[in-house]
Amino acid sequence: MTALASCGTGLAAPHPSPFIAWWTRQFRGGADQVLEVRRWLEDLLPDCTARADVLLVASELCTNAIVHSRSGEAGGQFSVDIDWAPTLARVVIGDQGSVKTPAIAARTGDAGPLGESGRGLLLVDDVADDWGTASRPNRRWVWADVAWHSRGGLPLAAPGGLDAAIASNTMIHKAFPGTSIWWGHLSEVWWAAVPGSTNTHSLICAPTRDSLIKSLVRTYPRATGLTPFRAGSAPATLARPAIRSSPRRDQAGPGTTCATASPST
């Protein structure tokens, strides 16, 4: 296995983010949850070649989190973040850590068997435009970037237009910290995931954005133990570090993967 190459000198301020939409969900650490993640992403993103690549990468990284980290133990959980821009989609899988660091096998002529993690990451390395890791004590994130527009990615769709959907998403993040909302491209309804929900049954859905917000007002404090954001108070900070894209792998040398991260601000 090749060790991860260190790119940069450690933690630093993140570059400006190109992403205009982002969503996060928590899942139980069971093998059946990989299918749940795929179903979510199929509804979240429009059907296109780029989405198929995102699903493939996400499936492999979720499987690795369940099989090779503490997330797969009794009571374990993992998170799935999707950051989206017209040119790029980023998948970030957060798990509960492991004594091992994710790494791919060296690309040699040896056809010997690879561990499941090695095979999965080889596939991620082939499909993703870039990938890497970030970690904190008992927490680890593996991220992968997939070019969106250049791989035939379609624009996001939502009633009222994309700009209105993005504005609503931003407002929801401020008013209900930790909550994600999205328009289902297949289900054709609005959805919300509040903090702590780890299964489909705990999601909130509604036919319109306004009715979804009304449901959140009734449900959010009871579901999370938190109070909605009010003027003059600070929204909750994200536990995930702000990921800074690494230099291209071909700049770091063959058979290496770069991983850098920055603390959220």
N, C-alpha and C positions, 0 to 999 in steps of 0.2 A: 504494500500500500504506500502511496506517496503522501508525505506529510504536507499539511497546508502551508503554503508560502505566506510569509508575513509581508503585507504590502503597506507601505507608509510607516509612520513611527508610533502608531498607537491611536488613542482617541483624539478626535479633532472635530471642529465644527463641521456640520454637514453642508454639502453643496445645496443650492436652492432646489427644491423638489419640483419635478415636472408634472407630478400627479395632480389631477383635479377631482378625483373621486376615490374613496377608499372605504372598505368595509372590513369588519372583523367578526368572527364567530368562534365560540368555544365548542369543543366536541369531547365526548367521552373517549378514553383511550382503549377502544375495542376495535377489532379488525372490521366489524360491520360498518364502522363509521367512515371508512374510505368511500364507500358507496354513497353515504349521506353527503359527504363533501362534494362528490361528483354531481349529485343531483342539485345541490345548491348552486354550484358554478354553472351548470347547464341552464338554470333559471336566471341567474344573475347576469350572465353575459350573452350577447347575441350569437346565434349559430354561425360559425365561420371557421376557417382553417386555423386562425390564431387561437380561437377558443379551444380547439382540439389539442393544441400544443400546451396550453395552460392546464387543461384537465390532466394531460399525461404527466406533466411535471408535478402538479399538485398531488396526484395519486401516489407517485413514487416517494415524494417527500413525506406525505402522511404515513405511508406504510413504514418508512424508516423510523419515524417518530414513535410509532406504536411498537415496533419490533425491537428497536435498538436504544430506547431511552426509558426513563422511569415513567413516562406517560403510559406505557403499556402495562404497568403494574396495577394491582387492585386500587380502584379509586383514582386512577390517573386521568389526566386530561391533556389535550393539545389545542392550540389555537391556529386558525387559518386567517391570514390577512390578505386581501387583494387590493393593491394600489393600481389605479388605472389612469392612463393618459391616452390621447389619440394615437400616440406613437409607441407606447410601451405599456405592458402589463407586468406587474411584479407580484409574485407569490411569496409569502413569508409564512413558514410553518414554525410555530413555537412549541417546544416540548419542555419537559421537566428535567432535562439534563442527563448526562451519561458520563461514565469515566473515560469514554473514547471520544475522539474528535472525528466528525465525518470526513472521509477522504476516499478518493477513487483509487482503483488499482492502476499501477503503471501500465501504459499501453505497450505491451511487448508481444512477441510471437508466442508466448506461453499460453496455451489453451487450458491451463489448469483451472479448477473451479474457483469462483470468487464467492465471498460471502454475499448475503442478500443485499447488505448495504452497499458493497462495492459494485454489484451489478446495477442497482437502482441509481447510484450516483453516476455511473458511466452513461446511463441513458439520459439523465438530467444534463450531464456535461455535453452530450451530443445535441440535445433539443434546445436547451436554453442558450441565449446569447451571452449570458454571464451568470455566475452564481457564487455564493460564498456563505460564510457563517458569522454569527456574532454570539457572544455569551456573557452571562453573569452567573454568580453562584446559584446552582440548582435551576438554571434556566438557559435555554439555548434556542437560537433562531437560525434556520437555514432558509436563505432567500434565493430566488431565481428570477431572472428577467427574460421576458419573451417579447420580441418586437411585435407590435400590434399592427400598425398600418401596413408595413412592408410585407407582412405575412397574410394580407387579405382581411385584416380585422375590420369589422363593421362598427359604425358609431353606436353608442348606447342609445336606447330608445326609452321614452317615458312619456306619459300624458303631460301635455303642457310644454314639452321640449326638454332637451338636455340641460340647458342653462337653468331652467326652473328646478329640475331634479337635483342638480349640483348645489344650488342655493338651499334647497330643503335639507339635503344631506349635511351641509355645513351648519345650518341652524339646529338640526337635531343633535349633532355632536356637542354643540354648546349648551343647549337646553336640557339634554338628557345625557350626561357624560357616559361614555362607554357604549352607547347605543348606535347601531347601524340600521339604516333603512335602505330599501332598494325596490325597484320595479321589476316584477317577474316577467321576463321576456316570453316564457312558456305559460306560466300560470295566469298572467295578465291581471295581477292584483298587487297591491303594495304590501311589503313585509317589513317587520322590525325585529331585531334581536337585541334584547336588553342584557346587561351584564349578568353573568352567572347562568344564562340559559345554555344547556348543553345537548338539547335534542329538538327535533322538529316540532314536537307538541308544545313546547314552551315559546315558540315564535308567535308573534302577533301579525295578523293579516287583515286587510280591509280593502274595499273596492276603490276608495279614493284616498288621496294623500291627507286631506283634512280629517276624514274619519279615522285614519291611522293615528294622527296626532292626538285626537280626542281619546282614543284607546290608550295611548301612551300616558296621557295625563292621569288617567284613572289607574293604570297598571304599574307604572314605573316605581313610585315610592314603595308599594307593597312588594314588588318583585325583587327589588335590589336593596331596600333599607336605606336608600339615598333619597335626597330631595332634588327636584329639578333645578337647573341653574337659574339663579336670579341675578339681576344687575348688581354689580358691586362685589360679587363673589367670583372666585376663580374656578373654572372647570377642572375636573380631575385630570392629572397628567397621565400620559400613556406609560405603561410598564415597559413596552418594547423600545429598544434603543433606536435612534434615528440611523438608518443604514446608509452608508456612503458607498456608492458603487465603486468597485475596485477597478484598477487598470485592467485592460484587456488581458486575457490569459496568455495570448501569444507574446505580450510584452514582458510577462513575468517568467516565461520559460515553459517548455513543454512539460506536460504531466503535472502541473501545479495548479492550485486554485487559490485565489486571493480572498481574504476576508478582513474587512474593517468595519468598525461601527462607531457611532457617536452617541453620547447620552442625549436623551430627549430634552428639549428646552421648553 
